């Protein structure tokens, strides 16, 4: 059975494990390099990217995750997880590191400090989705290999890029793990199964 890990250093790990379990895959927390070896794909949860970055170094997961991503392991990052998959971060801490993999520039806390958290509708892959944003980033630049999957549809941030895909990597600025709407997780699970087929 397809096994998907959730990076369990900080953030909303349990919510992602729950959403994945509803998508008929084995979902497990990943906290050590040996646990990373046992998963087909990885979810990087929302939380605080500076903390995840620091803990990934402490738990000796930064380089192993970079390596697996470079080898083609599918990964999905929500919010702080999106930041962790970005090649470039604006408004990050100077020592903040990322796993990288998606050729994009993201801006941390982009929606402004006065709106810490809000719900909006996002156009995701042609579908309208309810989306929860919590001190979310947005994407300011995408490289040529990056497909824009979603944008904010209303309000002052309308048109902002909040979901992208590059190869086996998917990232959203919002938190589908908090809404009970499984469409983004299902998209990722399909991507993982497809990657598995391609690798055979
Ligand atoms: N602002 C957080 C960061 O920079 C992300 C917030 C979130 O994941 N909800 O990592």
Boltz pocket constraint, residues with backbone or C-beta under 6 A from the ligand:
constraints:
  - pocket:
      binder: B
      contacts: [[A, 45], [A, 46], [A, 47], [A, 48], [A, 49], [A, 50], [A, 78], [A, 79], [A, 80], [A, 81], [A, 83], [A, 108], [A, 109], [A, 134], [A, 135], [A, 136], [A, 137]]
      max_distance: 6.0
